[in-house]
Amino acid sequence: MHIARLSQDAFKQAAIHQFIDEMVEHLSQWGRPYSISMGVPALRNIATTGLQRSNMHGFRDAISAKLFIELAMLFGSEFDVDPLLPWASHSLNSMKYLSEHELAFELFRRSTDYLTDVFGPSGIYARNAIELGMGYQLDDFPDDNESFVEKMLDLLGMIYPQRLAIAGKDAAISFVEQCRISISSWSACVPKSAAVVTCLSFTLGYGALRDPRFPKIRQILDSTNMEPSLRTTTLFSFLQNYLHSQYRIFTVNSMSNIGG
């Protein structure tokens, strides 16, 4: 009996490894051009983490797990608990009466509706947000605790009003407050650092500090020789470099559409 159980466990692990290998290959193509700079180790971490989180929500079928991992690649590894994506948590937590495939389809439907609303015609909302974000300097961020949440909501609202409108004010407040709490271990809640992390999470997805898509962020946070102020500056530079890379992608895609 024990040997049979071991054989079953070995078979299960082999199937998981095969699925992860297939997802890495899939993400390397499906996620272009973003996946090119990530590398195989990051893609493997994304697939592994996504599979684990999908299992937590009762996804056992490969098709359902694949969709969940794709959404993690698109919205962030913790999209299922992102306060700014209430449609995700609602689908996963409040619609348990659906079958697995029905729930996966509902998640897919809501995600495509969200993308349509938040990107705007030909991606104009997203492009405008990127351009506005590129124009900000570190000195433009709040540097005091007084009315920090309100100031961050005003800032994010100026950059990407459509995203905040879709999420709602209560969800946006929760998002900012949780981002501020997430840095307490390394910045003593310095407002400027909290502002940078909030903008990082707003841009890259909730849980950006832990997201396997961006191992560079983890390297910055784990650097023991880096003072908090330098860490904040380095994270801000990472954010700006990311925004510039996204802007180049938008520009290339726009030129391709014109040429096509």
N, C-alpha and C positions, 0 to 999 in steps of 0.2 A: 504493500500500500504506500509506504514511504517512498519507495523507488518510483512508483507510478506518479506520485505527486511531484517528485523532483523532475521527472521527464516532462510533465505538463508545464512546470515552471520554466524549464529550459526552452520549451517550444514557445511559450508566451514571450519570453525575453528575446528570442530570435526574431519573432514576428514584430516586436516593438522596434528592435534595431533596424530591421528591414524597412519598416514604416518611416523611421527617422531618416534613414538614408534616402528614401524616395522623396521625402519632404524637403530635404536639403537641396536635392537636384531641382525639385519643383520651384522652390523659393528663389533659387539662383536665377531662374528664367522669369518666373511670374513677377518677381519683385524688382526687375530692372526698371530704371538704371540704379535704383537705391541699393540693391543687393550687391552690386559690383564692388563697392568700397567696404562692405561688411566682412567679407571673407567667410570661408567654410566654418571655422570654429563658432563665429557669431550666429550663423544660420543654423548650425546644429543646436546651439543653446536656445534659440528662438523656438525651434521645432520641439525640443525636449520640454521646455517650460510650458509651451502652448498645449502640448499633449497632456501634461500633468494637470493644468488648469481646466482643460476641457473635460477630463475625467471627473474632476470635482463637481462639475455641473451635470454629470450623468451621460456625457457623450462617450459612447463605446464604439460606434461604427466609424470606420476609416473616413468616410465621406464627411460626416459631421465634424470629426476631429480636424480634418483638413480645412474646412471652412473656418473653424475657430482659430486655427493657427494663422490663416490668411488675414483674419481680422486683427489678430495680435500684431502681425507684421505691418498692417495698415494704420491701426489706431494706437498701438502701444501694447506692451506685454500684459498690462493690467487694465485693459479696456473694459473688462467685465465689472470693475468696481470704480470706474472713472466717474466722478460726480457730474462731469460735463457731457457724459454719454448716458443719460438716464434710460434711453430706449434699450440699451444693452442689459443693464442690471434688471430692468423690469421684465424683459423677455426671459432672462435666465432664472429669475427668482420668483416671478409671479405667474408664470405660465407652465407650471409643472404638470398640469393636467394634459398637456400636449404630448404626443409621442416624440421620441428623439428626433426623427426626421422632420416632423411638423415644427418642432422647436427650432431646429437648424434653419428651416426655410423661413420661419418668422424672423429669426436673427438676420438672415440674408436680406429679406425684404426691408426691414427697418434700417439696416446699414446702407442700402442703396438709396432709400428715400432721404436719409440723413446727408449722404454725400451730395445728392442733387441740391438739397436746400443750402448746405453750408459752402459748397464750392461756387454756386452761382452759374449763370450762363457762360459757357466756355471757360469756367474756372476763374471768373473775374473777381469774385469775393476773396478767394484764396490768394490770387496774385496781388491784389491790393494790400492784403494783410502782410504779405511777405515784404512788399516794397516799404510799407510803413515801418515794419519791424527793423528792417535794415537801416533805417534812418535814426534809430534811437542810440544814445550813448549811455554808458553806465551811470553818468551823473544825472540822467533823466529819471532814474528809478527812485522810489521813496527811500529816504535815509533816516526816518524816525518811526517809532512805533505808534505814534498818535494817528489814529484813523488810517492805519496801514491797509486794512482790508478794503476800505472805501476807495483809497487812492489806487490800489491795484485794480479794482474793478473798473475804475475810470480809465486807467491806462489800457487794460485789455479791451475795454469797450471801444476805445478809439481805434485800436489796431484791428480788431475783428469783431464788430458788433453782432454779426449774424450768429456766431458761435454762442455768444452769451445769451442772445435772445432765445435761441432754440433750447438751451439748457435751463434757463430761468434763473432768477436772482438768488433763490435759496441754494440751488445747486452750485452756482458760481461762488457764493460766499463760503460754502463748505469746501470747495476746491481750493480756494486761496488759504483758508485756515489750515487745511491738511498739509498743503505744501510748506507752510511756515513751520508747522510742527516737525516735518520730516527732516529738517536741517539742524534741530536743536543739539544733536550730538557733536557737531563740529563747528558751529558758528555762534553758539550762545544766543541764537535768535537775532543776530544782527539784521536789521531791516533790509539793507542793501543785498545781503546774501539771500535772504528770503525772497526778495523781489526777483533776483536772477533765477533761482530755482523755480519759482512760480512761472516765469516766462518760459523756462526750459520745458517744464511739464505741460504748459499750455501749447507749446509748439510741437514737442516730440511725443506727448502722450503722458497720461497720469502714471506715476511710478518711473519717470525717466531716469532717476538716479540709480535704479536697479534694473533697468531694461537691458536685456542681452543684445539688443540691436546696437547699443552704443557702449561698447566696452571701454572706450576712451574716458567716458564720464566716471566709470568705476575706478579707473587708474588715477584720475585726478583726485577723487575722494579718498583713495587708499594711500596717497602719497603722504608719508609721515614727515617729510622735510618741508612741506608747503604750509605757510602761514594761512590762516583763514581768509585774510584780505587778498592774498595772491590766488588762493583757490577760487574765490569769487570772481576775480578778474579773468582767470583762465577759463572758468565755466562760461562767462559772458563771451569770451573770444570764440569758444566752441559754438555757442549759440549763433553768433554772427556769421561764422564760417558756414554753418549749416544753412542759414537763411540765404546766403549768397549762392550756395550750391543749388538750392531749390529754385532760386530765381533763374539761374542758368538753364535748368531743366525746363522751366516754363517757357523761357525764351526760345530754346531749341525746338520744343514742341510746337510753339506758335508759328515759327518759321517753316516747320515741316508741313503744318496745316495749310499755310499760305501757298507753299510750293506744290502741295498735292491738289 
